[in-house]
């Protein structure tokens, strides 16, 4: 078997290898794992309760105490912490592990800002209205690490790695409609974006930062948190996922989700005084092609006009055309092995079909792998269209 399942201790030292995993289903699937860009994937397998490792090393599948690493041909392709034993029978223990970003969803952001209504801190709000996004991210992570450090938390040893300050995306404006450019800096919501949060997780806040700035983040296999303008390798245009003659894909799903499409959207929010904020943004090219398709987006965490403008500008391209939806390719053993590509990478995807031709440059945003006890491995990659400025980003 090209893939190896390893159990690690809290210091990421190897304890043992799972040598004879118990099938997850009648079809003989023995391992499933996934990866997500700026989010977390999961891993699932079963270990026999008669495995001698339990006698030698004790309860090595206890949630939040042990880690899992997947090696494929010696290359680390997945790592995370055990979070659940969804089944424990007389025969086996089922192990579910999650990539480390999962834990960022299990800790709330510190709420230390003044309440705008009373001008005093009451433990409700966290407002980002000054400094760079990089400094905000670093502060959030250092606060999180301080709460984990010195405990038995699975990420007690996490550190801050690379934190880059993103630029304002193209066509982003302030609350007065003036174009913003250069390195991201927070402000009062009029001259520069301001973001307000209350009882939200660290993961929610980081995803919000990413939604506005198009930055990516992860916690790597060395337990380092990274926040970058672009995670991935844009030099893999030569990595091709192809369906058709001489291809390496056994199936594909190239969706066109017209039901969710809107190309003229109103963004709605409410500021701290109860004033209703609104902005209309359109995709004129889409309107010319498909006619007007209107919609409304409401944002509870937006409290000022400038930030509302930025949020709608970020969301509209995701729904303004039918081709903005994610595509999937199911790869066979002839495809490039995982390890030569990863989430965040930009690749080529092709379909040679009688119904249509598809030849696109795409970005990998998700990967799912299923391994059978026969040794057969199927890999599903989820692909989105890169943003124009992401070509050549790394």
SULSULHU-V285231 format. One line per field, one symbol per residue. phi: phi as a letter, one per 40 degrees, with the letter a starting at -180 (. if undefined). psi: psi as a letter, one per 20 degrees, with the letter a starting at -180 (. if undefined). Layout:
phi = ???
psi = ???
//
This chain:
phi = .cbbbbbbcccgcccabccbccdcaccgcbabaabbcfabcbbbabbccbccccccbgccbcdgbbbbbbbbfgbcbaaabcbabcabbcbabcbbbbccddcccbacccbbcccdcbfacbgbbbbbbagccccccccdcccccccccgbcccbcbcbcccbbcccccdgcbcccgccbagccbcacgbcacbbbbbcbccccccccdcccbgcbaabcccgbcbbbcabhbccbcccbbbbhcgcbbcaaabcbcccccbbbbbcbabcccgcccaabbbbccccccbgcbcabbbbcccbaccccdccccccdccbcbcccccbbbcbbcccdcdhcaacgcbbbbbbbbccabaabcbbcbabbbbbcccgcbbbbbbbbcccdcccgcb
psi = phqppqpqaijkqpgrpohmqpqhriijpippqrqqpkaqrrqprqppijpihhhgibnjjpqjhrrppppokipoiqqaqpiqnipnaihrppppqqqhhhhiikpqqpnjqqphhikqpjkgqopojrrrhghggggghhgghhhhqjajqhkhjqrpdpoqorqpqqjpraijjqpqraqppqbjighqqpppqdmqrhggghhgghhhikrqqroaijlpppoqhopaojjkhiopoppapkrjpirronqnnhhippjoqppprpaiijppqqqpqqnhghhhgirpoqrpppohipjrgghgggghhhhgiijiqhjirqqqpoqaiirpqphirrqhqprqpqpnqhhrqonqprppiqpppppqiiipppppppprpqqhiipki.
//
